[in-house]
Every structure is written in structure tokens, then in C-alpha cells.
């Protein structure tokens, strides 16, 4: 079936090789600037380097459609010449949305996701600033159809993070993202983040916790991604964001900032009913562990339904439990142009996973909720 309004709440750009080289101060940073390099004579793969450290390939982040044709072709190795143009040319991005039957898209980075796992905070802030400028220009080519999410670093500089968040909104970005799990000793339940939550609420900008953005020290996989540890990691992407959300809720962040909006992206949704139930139960029974008490009869589940939104791809099991989560919080996303993407079969997949769901609820999930949150 066709839908009146389909918006992907989680699509991606693929950062071009020239992005940072053209926009950053080479005199200041030299070869530390993110750049593509060949792996060597025996490795033709284009690898990204940050501060002269190899951290990411270009293969599976731009393998849209291969899951439907030949999944064995989904590998890390790749060269930028094979990246789909829609990843870095806005006009082609819009054309691909038309092919996929998608009206709008919320855009996240690709290379910029694992950058959160790198050291050198000063360099990373400049890298994020340059990316945010590029993304704003990218989205300006079709502002009614594509909206960008800026990257923010909060390590050792909450004020700097607030300033960049405000700048991101000023240059036209629709939201910002922070690490899906901060450094050890800097968890989101700490008072140091209060000014950031307050500022995000004040300027009315959604804040995303996206998968694959953990700060250094929190990672389940080994680097090559070719073993059972890597596969196990992919089955447990929701672990860190569960910690984030529970910590924020249990110290009253959303009670103090009732209009703050948090988006958790690309963790799927079937885990949510159990998680919500456990939070409520622990709050009721474990007063020593959770000394902060909400006003009246409020429970953690109330904040999950009022302040937290969930971007998912094709979690049909989660859809079956949608009433336990809150239909108004669910937002479908295609993950274009990554290997897991539903492109170019999004319409078919939506029809399959939403079969039997009332039309009004379908409309909310495929686009209505996202349109309301991001102003499409």
C-alpha cells in the first residue's frame, strides 16, 4: 500500500573525502585532519584516518540494497568511488528518496558516528564544527525534505557543547546528537549536564543518542569486525542507551526539564516494554538504589512516553508491542544508504511490518510523529 507521508527519521549522509580537508585549518591540525587513505599495496580499501589513527572503512556504510541482492557483498572493504552519490550530493539524495517512496529524511553522519570513539577532544570539536557547517549546506538544497542533525561533544566542555548546539540550530540544523555513552565517570545522571539539558529545552531542539557513538572505553567489539564478538555486539546495540535513559530518568532530568526531547536512534524497539517495566518496578521497590522521588504518582514510564522518541527500521516484534511503548513515540527510519537500509524496498517493508496496524497509527509511525518532532 502507499502512505500519504513517509519520513525516514534515521537516514545518513556519507562524508566525502574533501569535507574536512577543505573546511579545517591545515596549519593548525596538519595531517591530523580526517582523511581517506589507501590501506596499502595489498589493501585497496579506502580507510578513514583521524589524528593519523585508522578508524573506519567505506564499504558497509554505503551498501544500500545489497541485502536484497547479494548479502555476501556486504563487507567493510570499499572505495569511495563506489559510494552512492545520494550519500554526499543532496540532489541525488532527494532522487533516491523519490525512488524509495520517501518524502523526507532526518540526516545523521556515517564516518562521524565512530568518530565519537576517538581521542583528542580539541580536534574532535573542530571536526564536528566543520561537519555541521557542511551538513547545513547539504540540507539547504531541499530544506522542506531533508533536515540535519549536528554533532556535539560534551567532554570537558559543557559550555562549548551548548554554544555549538545553539549554533547548529542557528545555521538550520533540526537537532543535535551527543555520545550514546559518555566516558567513564561522566554519565548523564551527573549535575554537570544540567546546563546542557536546560539549554536544549530552552531552544526546543531534540537531542539524539545514536548507535555507534560511544566515547572511548565503552565498546563491545574488536576492531576488525570479523568475529563472533562483532556479531554479538550487533545483537546488543541497546545496552548503552538503556543505561543512559535509566540514569537520566532516575535523577529527575525530565521532571526538571519537562519539554526536553531525547531521541534514541537505531536501537530497534522490541526491548522497550521490558525495559520500561523494569524501570517502574525498580523505582517502586528499590528506594535505596533510587533515592530521587518524583512528584505525586509519576513513574519512569511516564517520562519514557512524554520525553523519549524511538527511531527504528523494521522491528515487527516491537510493532506488536507498540501500545506498551507509546505509538506517538515511534518513528520509522530507512537507514539509507547503509548496508542495513530498507532502500529501495521501504514501502514493501513498511507494509509487511505494519500489517494489521490501524491506519491512523501507521500514519503516525511512518511519518507523522517525525514530522511533528522535527517540523516537516
C-alpha positions as MATLAB code, in Angstrom:
seq = 'XXXXXXXXXXXXXXXXXXXXXXXXXXXXXXXXXXXXXXXXXXXXXXXXXXXXXXXXXXXXXXXXXXXXXXXXXXXXXXXXXXXXXXXXXXXXXXXXXXXXXXXXXXXXXXXXXXXXXXXXXXXXXXXXXXXXXXXXXXXXXXXXXXXXXXXXXXXXXXXXXXXXXXXXXXXXXXXXXXXXXXXXXXXXXXXXXXXXXXXXXXXXXXXXXXXXXXXXXXXXXXXXXXXXXXXXXXXXXXXXXXXXXXXXXXXXXXXXXXXXXXXXXXXXXXXXXXXXXXXXXXXXXXXXXXXXXXXXXXXXXXXXXXXXXXXXXXXXXXXXXXXXXXXXXXXXXXXXXXXXXXXXXXXXXXXXXXXXXXXXXXXXXXXXXXXXXXXX';
ca = [
       0.000    0.000    0.000;
       1.050    3.603   -0.327;
       1.336    6.114    2.507;
       0.424    9.783    2.443;
       3.586   10.928    4.204;
       6.689    8.781    4.688;
       9.620   10.341    6.521;
      12.780    8.495    7.461;
      13.717    9.502   10.998;
      17.151    7.943   10.532;
      18.937    8.384    7.209;
      22.588    9.164    6.634;
      24.980   11.167    4.552;
      28.338    9.685    3.572;
      31.020   12.260    4.266;
      33.072   12.992    1.123;
      36.898   12.909    1.261;
      37.165   16.648    0.787;
      34.790   17.634    3.608;
      37.338   18.203    6.354;
      40.335   18.949    4.164;
      38.505   21.915    2.640;
      36.980   23.234    5.860;
      39.614   22.790    8.566;
      42.772   24.704    9.381;
      45.638   22.606    7.995;
      48.195   24.930    9.544;
      46.684   24.142   12.934;
      45.994   20.439   12.514;
      48.160   19.182    9.646;
      47.624   15.523    8.780;
      45.526   15.014   11.911;
      42.525   16.228    9.883;
      40.192   13.321    8.963;
      41.182   11.992    5.557;
      40.878    8.954    3.316;
      43.968    6.855    2.651;
      44.517    3.590    0.835;
      45.251    0.613    3.021;
      48.425   -0.238    1.107;
      49.605   -2.314   -1.836;
      47.726   -5.380   -0.641;
      44.721   -3.424    0.600;
      42.970   -1.171   -1.937;
      40.315   -0.199    0.615;
      39.782    3.479    1.383;
      40.266    3.911    5.126;
      39.427    6.955    7.205;
      42.139    8.314    9.477;
      41.667   10.707   12.404;
      44.727   12.161   14.096;
      46.713    9.676   11.973;
      44.806    6.744   13.507;
      42.905    4.392   11.179;
      39.331    4.038   12.380;
      36.822    3.300    9.632;
      36.342    1.810    6.133;
      33.907    2.878    3.411;
      32.251   -0.392    2.401;
      29.235   -1.291    4.504;
      28.263    2.316    5.232;
      27.323    2.691    1.566;
      25.937   -0.731    0.625;
      22.248    0.150    0.315;
      20.252   -2.531   -1.485;
      22.858   -5.303   -1.308;
      20.956   -7.100    1.434;
      18.219   -7.733   -1.143;
      20.511   -8.809   -3.971;
      23.626  -10.450   -2.520;
      24.226  -10.141    1.247;
      27.683  -11.679    0.845;
      28.730   -8.409   -0.785;
      28.169   -6.548    2.491;
      31.751   -6.133    3.652;
      33.810   -3.413    5.310;
      36.208   -3.061    2.391;
      35.311   -0.450   -0.197;
      36.397    2.603   -2.125;
      34.721    5.975   -2.142;
      34.231    5.842   -5.909;
      31.577    3.164   -5.287;
      29.612    5.204   -2.759;
      26.101    6.017   -3.902;
      26.036    9.726   -4.925;
      22.976   10.316   -2.763;
      25.241    9.952    0.228;
      27.043   13.215   -0.470;
      25.123   15.081   -3.207;
      21.812   16.480   -1.927;
      20.018   16.449   -5.273;
      20.834   12.755   -5.683;
      19.762   12.095   -2.114;
      16.329   13.520   -2.893;
      16.135   11.444   -6.091;
      16.829    8.303   -4.078;
      14.085    9.238   -1.621;
      11.709    9.510   -4.576;
      12.790    6.059   -5.786;
      12.108    4.688   -2.306;
       8.735    6.375   -1.868;
      10.033    8.543    0.964;
       9.120   12.220    1.232;
      11.537   13.431    3.896;
      14.609   12.391    5.814;
      16.424   13.214    9.046;
      20.136   13.002    8.295;
      22.876   11.632   10.519;
      26.577   11.137    9.729;
      28.292    7.901    8.708;
      32.012    8.394    9.280;
      31.070   10.828   12.025;
      29.479    8.098   14.147;
      32.650    6.181   15.146;
      34.496    9.484   15.468;
      32.892    9.695   18.908;
      35.186    6.844   19.899;
      38.359    8.811   19.161;
      40.643   10.738   21.494;
      41.805   14.384   21.136;
      38.817   16.467   22.181;
      40.078   19.742   20.715;
      40.486   18.214   17.274;
      37.148   16.442   17.520;
      35.320   19.679   18.315;
      36.753   21.322   15.207;
      35.876   18.235   13.158;
      32.273   18.334   14.368;
      32.018   22.063   13.706;
      33.195   21.616   10.104;
      30.800   18.712    9.601;
      27.871   20.711   10.958;
      28.598   23.524    8.501;
      28.784   21.084    5.592;
      25.578   19.319    6.651;
      23.680   22.593    6.951;
      24.707   23.479    3.404;
      23.724   19.985    2.225;
      20.237   20.294    3.713;
      19.755   23.828    2.379;
      19.395   22.319   -1.111;
      15.986   20.897   -0.105;
      15.088   22.281    3.327;
      11.486   21.096    3.189;
      12.580   17.479    2.614;
      15.906   16.898    4.393;
      16.830   18.018    7.901;
      20.218   17.534    9.520;
      21.356   16.506   12.985;
      24.507   18.248   14.205;
      27.294   16.540   16.147;
      28.117   17.785   19.640;
      30.955   16.873   22.013;
      30.379   17.382   25.734;
      33.673   16.065   27.139;
      35.457   18.636   29.307;
      33.432   21.439   27.817;
      29.699   21.594   28.516;
      29.665   25.311   27.721;
      31.346   24.652   24.380;
      28.769   21.971   23.658;
      25.932   24.353   24.458;
      27.428   27.016   22.204;
      27.752   24.568   19.299;
      24.199   23.312   19.861;
      22.866   26.856   19.646;
      24.989   27.498   16.567;
      23.705   24.299   14.958;
      20.136   25.489   15.323;
      21.047   28.946   14.043;
      22.527   27.534   10.814;
      19.395   25.484   10.177;
      20.003   22.048   11.677;
      16.912   20.391   13.143;
      18.543   18.577   16.040;
      21.824   17.588   17.633;
      23.388   14.343   18.760;
      25.648   13.506   21.674;
      27.543   10.329   22.516;
      25.338    7.285   23.085;
      27.528    6.581   26.102;
      29.961    9.069   27.646;
      33.356    8.416   29.168;
      33.694    6.553   32.461;
      32.813    8.858   35.314;
      30.843   11.240   33.078;
      27.437    9.530   32.906;
      24.373   11.596   32.043;
      22.935   11.476   35.559;
      25.616   13.895   36.791;
      24.854   17.544   37.658;
      27.484   18.733   35.156;
      24.957   18.190   32.326;
      22.164   20.283   33.850;
      23.042   23.421   31.828;
      23.012   21.381   28.611;
      19.577   19.865   29.259;
      18.272   23.289   30.219;
      19.630   24.881   27.043;
      18.236   22.122   24.822;
      14.814   22.604   26.384;
      15.040   26.378   26.114;
      15.814   26.429   22.387;
      13.471   23.481   21.732;
      15.916   21.190   19.941;
      15.753   17.366   20.068;
      18.879   15.582   21.310;
      19.732   12.169   19.835;
      21.571    9.182   21.269;
      22.557    7.277   18.108;
      24.095    3.829   17.981;
      27.877    3.563   17.382;
      28.744    6.837   19.114;
      30.241    5.635   22.406;
      33.141    7.616   23.799;
      36.491    5.815   24.336;
      36.455    2.979   26.830;
      32.973    1.647   26.071;
      32.987   -0.803   23.208;
      31.911   -4.411   22.899;
      33.575   -5.360   19.609;
      37.130   -5.752   18.422;
      38.319   -3.506   15.629;
      38.226   -5.761   12.576;
      34.547   -6.650   12.983;
      35.022  -10.159   11.574;
      34.254  -12.398   14.528;
      31.580  -13.569   16.929;
      32.222  -10.611   19.240;
      31.209   -8.253   16.465;
      28.091  -10.270   15.723;
      27.184  -10.362   19.409;
      27.592   -6.590   19.592;
      25.063   -6.154   16.804;
      22.539   -8.114   18.886;
      23.049   -5.845   21.901;
      23.119   -2.326   20.494;
      20.531   -1.184   23.020;
      22.696   -1.860   26.091;
      24.337    1.531   26.435;
      21.294    3.629   25.580;
      19.315    1.769   28.231;
      21.885    2.887   30.775;
      21.671    6.477   29.520;
      17.898    6.662   29.716;
      17.581    4.990   33.108;
      20.258    7.210   34.621;
      18.639   10.376   33.278;
      15.174    9.366   34.420;
      16.231    8.178   37.873;
      17.815   11.528   38.773;
      14.809   13.535   37.595;
      16.204   15.134   34.425;
      12.823   15.078   32.684;
      10.964   16.244   35.766;
      13.177   19.340   35.875;
      13.065   19.808   32.095;
       9.615   18.536   31.065;
       9.908   19.808   27.489;
      13.296   18.193   26.834;
      13.106   15.744   23.918;
      15.502   12.807   23.622;
      15.641   10.552   20.554;
      17.274    7.133   20.716;
      18.144    6.066   17.189;
      18.849    2.740   15.510;
      18.497    0.510   18.555;
      15.170   -1.001   17.382;
      12.264   -1.162   19.835;
      11.245   -4.662   20.998;
      13.426   -4.302   24.106;
      11.489   -1.263   25.296;
       8.439   -2.867   27.010;
      10.630   -4.979   29.286;
      12.965   -2.053   29.973;
      10.088    0.292   30.825;
       8.533   -2.332   33.093;
      11.842   -2.903   34.914;
      12.362    0.812   35.459;
       8.939    1.168   37.056;
       9.402   -1.913   39.228;
      12.831   -0.858   40.469;
      11.582    2.651   41.185;
       8.767    1.254   43.335;
      10.805   -1.368   45.189;
      14.408   -0.115   45.349;
      14.270    3.194   47.185;
      17.842    2.860   48.409;
      19.115    2.464   44.838;
      16.906    5.250   43.512;
      16.675    7.920   46.223;
      15.254   10.596   43.908;
      11.458   10.581   44.178;
       9.132   12.039   41.526;
       6.177   14.259   42.291;
       2.874   12.527   43.008;
       2.296    9.147   41.390;
       4.658    9.754   38.457;
       6.640    6.739   37.266;
       9.644    6.332   34.949;
       7.296    5.047   32.249;
       5.585    8.446   32.190;
       8.826   10.143   31.173;
       9.532    7.479   28.564;
       6.182    8.233   26.958;
       6.413   12.016   27.294;
      10.062   12.810   26.569;
      11.725    9.953   24.676;
      11.265    9.070   20.998;
      12.388    5.894   19.265;
      13.739    5.586   15.735;
      13.652    2.043   14.331;
      13.894    0.241   10.980;
      11.880   -2.945   10.720;
      11.230   -4.322   14.169;
       7.965   -6.166   13.585;
       8.074   -7.666   17.078;
       8.332   -4.198   18.571;
       5.374   -3.073   16.467;
       3.275   -5.844   18.011;
       4.025   -4.333   21.438;
       3.614   -0.716   20.331;
       0.881    0.049   22.877;
       3.278   -0.801   25.707;
       5.796    1.684   24.309;
       3.579    4.511   23.080;
       2.650    4.765   19.400;
       3.184    8.524   19.494;
       6.891    7.964   20.269;
       7.694    5.588   17.382;
       9.399    6.813   14.205;
      10.392    4.607   11.293;
      13.743    5.181    9.576;
      15.312    3.652    6.461;
      19.000    3.877    7.499;
      19.823    4.882    3.912;
      22.434    4.268    2.471;
      23.911    1.780    4.947;
      24.030   -1.985    4.469;
      21.035   -2.485    6.785;
      18.967    0.056    4.877;
      15.461   -0.741    3.688;
      16.239    1.201    0.482;
      14.896    0.671   -2.163;
      12.256   -1.612   -0.617;
      10.991    0.680    2.137;
       7.366    0.766    1.004;
       7.177   -3.034    0.851;
       8.857   -3.497    4.213;
       6.612   -0.926    5.865;
       3.543   -2.729    4.533;
       4.832   -6.011    5.956;
       5.821   -4.855    9.435;
       2.709   -2.682    9.863;
       0.211   -5.255    8.614;
      -2.889   -5.176   10.798;
      -1.988   -1.866   12.461;
      -4.831    0.703   12.308;
      -4.303    3.255    9.550;
      -4.116    6.186   11.922;
      -1.321    4.544   13.883;
       0.506    3.621   10.685;
       0.422    7.243    9.576;
       1.973    8.313   12.874;
       4.748    5.721   12.722;
       5.785    6.150    9.076;
       5.955    9.924    9.144;
       3.517   11.821   11.321;
       5.463   11.574   14.577;
       8.720   12.525   12.888;
       7.106   15.446   11.069;
       5.773   16.796   14.357;
       9.079   16.421   16.190;
      11.319   17.946   13.513;
       8.953   20.400   11.853;
       8.495   18.908    8.387;
];
